[in-house]
Amino acid sequence: MSEHAEAPRPRGLRAVYAWMMRAAEGRNAWWILAAISFAEASFFPLPPDLMLLPMMLANRRRAFLLAGWCTLWSVTGGMLGYAIGALFWDTAGVWLMGVLHVPMSTVDGLRAKYAAHAYLIAAQGLTPIPYKLVTISAGLASVPFATFMLYSAIARSVRFIVLEGLLVHLFGEQAKTFLEKRLELVFVVFLALVVAGFLAVRYLF
């Protein structure tokens, strides 16, 4: 009998977390993060934080570089979201809202807000509100493209670089330890925030 018993393999959510930590160090991780960041800003339902945070925790020295990479592709993906609202609303836009179960009244509310107060793009880009709804509604509201890009860059930079990047840079080891000990709780809170974002869009706008 071996003196050192083999550690049990993680299961369920912890198995997913272990896979993400391995993927975060893989050679394709940066391009996977780029794809998720781009897609989330225009049509994909899950936020890039699910990939970004494990990657930053796996390599804390590159936290700001990773956050900047995520920001770049999120802003670029926002251009596609803007185009969906401005150019392809009657086809791709309406279909996408149906897939995401977002009422047309919600989109109309966001469009009216951005048409009157474009700076809300920056503010709401920091909230759990799905960013694809922000970008598509901005295009639908005919917000000037340069204005949209400015506020989009501010929103994504503050969220990924200033908030998440700085926190991981300063508290990376503590955050990783806490995450591994309280993984289920963190997942529930994160999922609740995503759901809260969709509910906020559905009932508050």
C-alpha positions as CSV (number, residue, x, y, z in Angstrom):
1,M,0.0,0.0,0.0
2,S,1.4,3.4,-1.0
3,E,2.5,5.7,1.8
4,H,0.9,8.7,0.0
5,A,-2.7,8.2,-0.8
6,E,-3.7,9.7,-4.2
7,A,-5.8,12.8,-3.8
8,P,-9.4,12.4,-4.8
9,R,-10.3,13.9,-8.2
10,P,-12.5,17.0,-8.0
11,R,-16.1,16.6,-9.0
12,G,-18.9,18.9,-10.1
13,L,-18.2,22.6,-9.8
14,R,-14.7,22.0,-8.5
15,A,-13.9,19.8,-11.5
16,V,-15.0,22.7,-13.8
17,Y,-12.8,25.1,-11.8
18,A,-9.8,22.8,-12.1
19,W,-10.4,22.5,-15.8
20,M,-10.6,26.3,-16.1
21,M,-7.4,26.8,-14.2
22,R,-5.6,24.3,-16.5
23,A,-7.1,26.0,-19.5
24,A,-6.0,29.4,-18.2
25,E,-2.4,28.3,-18.6
26,G,-2.9,26.6,-22.0
27,R,-1.4,28.0,-25.2
28,N,-4.8,28.9,-26.6
29,A,-6.1,30.6,-23.4
30,W,-5.5,34.1,-24.6
31,W,-7.4,33.5,-27.9
32,I,-10.2,31.8,-26.0
33,L,-10.5,34.8,-23.7
34,A,-10.4,37.1,-26.8
35,A,-13.2,35.2,-28.4
36,I,-15.4,35.2,-25.3
37,S,-14.8,38.9,-24.7
38,F,-15.7,39.8,-28.3
39,A,-18.8,37.6,-28.4
40,E,-20.1,38.6,-25.0
41,A,-20.3,42.3,-26.1
42,S,-22.5,41.4,-29.0
43,F,-24.4,38.1,-28.7
44,F,-22.9,35.6,-26.2
45,P,-24.8,35.2,-22.9
46,L,-21.9,34.5,-20.5
47,P,-19.4,37.2,-19.3
48,P,-15.7,37.0,-20.0
49,D,-15.0,37.2,-16.2
50,L,-15.5,33.5,-16.1
51,M,-12.3,33.1,-18.1
52,L,-10.4,36.3,-17.2
53,L,-10.3,35.8,-13.4
54,P,-8.9,32.2,-13.5
55,M,-6.3,33.4,-16.0
56,M,-5.3,36.4,-13.8
57,L,-5.2,34.2,-10.7
58,A,-3.1,31.6,-12.5
59,N,-0.5,34.3,-13.6
60,R,-0.9,37.3,-11.2
61,R,2.1,39.1,-12.8
62,R,0.1,39.4,-16.0
63,A,-3.1,40.6,-14.4
64,F,-3.1,44.0,-16.0
65,L,-2.0,42.7,-19.4
66,L,-4.8,40.2,-19.4
67,A,-7.3,42.8,-18.3
68,G,-6.1,45.0,-21.1
69,W,-6.4,42.2,-23.6
70,C,-9.9,41.4,-22.4
71,T,-10.9,45.1,-22.6
72,L,-9.5,45.4,-26.2
73,W,-11.6,42.5,-27.5
74,S,-14.7,43.5,-25.5
75,V,-14.6,47.0,-27.0
76,T,-14.1,45.5,-30.4
77,G,-17.0,43.1,-29.9
78,G,-19.1,46.1,-28.8
79,M,-18.6,47.5,-32.3
80,L,-20.4,44.4,-33.7
81,G,-23.2,44.9,-31.1
82,Y,-23.5,48.5,-32.2
83,A,-23.7,47.4,-35.8
84,I,-26.5,44.9,-35.0
85,G,-28.5,47.8,-33.5
86,A,-27.7,50.4,-36.1
87,L,-27.7,48.3,-39.3
88,F,-29.2,44.8,-38.7
89,W,-31.9,45.4,-36.0
90,D,-34.8,44.1,-38.0
91,T,-33.1,40.8,-38.7
92,A,-30.3,39.9,-36.4
93,G,-31.3,42.2,-33.5
94,V,-34.9,41.2,-33.2
95,W,-34.0,37.5,-33.5
96,L,-31.3,37.8,-30.8
97,M,-33.6,39.6,-28.4
98,G,-36.0,36.7,-28.8
99,V,-33.3,34.1,-28.1
100,L,-32.3,36.0,-24.9
101,H,-35.9,36.5,-23.9
102,V,-35.5,40.3,-23.7
103,P,-38.8,42.2,-24.2
104,M,-38.9,44.8,-26.9
105,S,-40.1,47.3,-24.3
106,T,-36.8,46.9,-22.5
107,V,-34.8,47.6,-25.6
108,D,-37.0,50.6,-26.3
109,G,-36.4,51.9,-22.8
110,L,-32.6,51.6,-23.2
111,R,-32.7,53.2,-26.6
112,A,-34.6,56.2,-25.3
113,K,-32.1,56.6,-22.4
114,Y,-29.1,56.4,-24.6
115,A,-30.5,58.8,-27.1
116,A,-31.0,61.4,-24.4
117,H,-28.0,60.5,-22.1
118,A,-25.3,58.7,-23.9
119,Y,-23.0,58.8,-20.8
120,L,-25.2,56.0,-19.4
121,I,-23.4,53.6,-21.7
122,A,-20.3,54.0,-19.5
123,A,-22.2,53.8,-16.2
124,Q,-24.3,50.7,-17.2
125,G,-21.3,49.0,-18.7
126,L,-20.1,48.5,-15.1
127,T,-23.2,46.9,-13.9
128,P,-24.4,43.3,-14.2
129,I,-26.6,44.4,-17.1
130,P,-25.5,42.2,-20.1
131,Y,-23.2,44.4,-22.1
132,K,-24.6,43.2,-25.4
133,L,-27.9,44.9,-24.6
134,V,-26.0,48.2,-24.0
135,T,-24.1,48.0,-27.3
136,I,-27.1,47.0,-29.4
137,S,-29.3,49.6,-27.8
138,A,-26.7,52.3,-28.4
139,G,-26.6,51.4,-32.1
140,L,-30.4,51.4,-32.2
141,A,-30.5,54.8,-30.6
142,S,-28.1,56.2,-33.2
143,V,-25.6,57.3,-30.6
144,P,-22.6,58.9,-32.5
145,F,-20.1,56.1,-33.1
146,A,-17.2,58.0,-31.7
147,T,-19.2,58.8,-28.5
148,F,-20.2,55.2,-28.2
149,M,-16.6,54.0,-28.5
150,L,-15.4,56.5,-25.9
151,Y,-17.9,55.4,-23.3
152,S,-17.5,51.7,-24.2
153,A,-13.8,52.0,-23.7
154,I,-14.3,53.7,-20.3
155,A,-16.8,51.1,-19.1
156,R,-14.7,48.1,-20.1
157,S,-11.4,49.6,-18.9
158,V,-12.8,50.5,-15.5
159,R,-14.4,47.1,-15.0
160,F,-11.6,44.8,-16.2
161,I,-8.4,46.8,-15.7
162,V,-9.1,49.1,-12.7
163,L,-11.4,46.9,-10.7
164,E,-10.6,43.3,-11.5
165,G,-7.0,43.7,-12.5
166,L,-6.1,45.9,-9.5
167,L,-7.9,43.6,-7.1
168,V,-6.1,40.5,-8.4
169,H,-2.7,42.3,-8.5
170,L,-3.1,43.4,-4.9
171,F,-4.9,40.4,-3.4
172,G,-4.3,37.6,-5.8
173,E,-3.1,35.0,-3.4
174,Q,-5.8,35.8,-0.8
175,A,-8.4,35.9,-3.6
176,K,-7.3,32.5,-4.9
177,T,-7.4,30.9,-1.5
178,F,-10.8,32.3,-0.7
179,L,-12.1,31.2,-4.1
180,E,-10.9,27.7,-3.6
181,K,-12.3,27.4,-0.1
182,R,-15.7,29.1,-1.0
183,L,-16.0,28.1,-4.6
184,E,-19.7,27.1,-4.4
185,L,-20.6,30.3,-2.6
186,V,-18.7,32.5,-5.1
187,F,-20.4,30.7,-8.0
188,V,-23.9,31.2,-6.5
189,V,-23.2,35.0,-5.9
190,F,-21.8,35.4,-9.5
191,L,-24.8,33.6,-11.0
192,A,-27.1,35.7,-8.9
193,L,-25.5,38.9,-10.3
194,V,-25.9,37.6,-13.9
195,V,-29.6,36.8,-13.2
196,A,-30.0,40.2,-11.5
197,G,-28.6,41.9,-14.6
198,F,-31.2,40.3,-16.8
199,L,-34.0,41.0,-14.3
200,A,-33.0,44.6,-14.0
201,V,-33.1,45.0,-17.8
202,R,-36.5,43.2,-17.9
203,Y,-38.3,45.1,-15.2
204,L,-36.5,48.4,-14.7
205,F,-36.2,49.7,-18.2
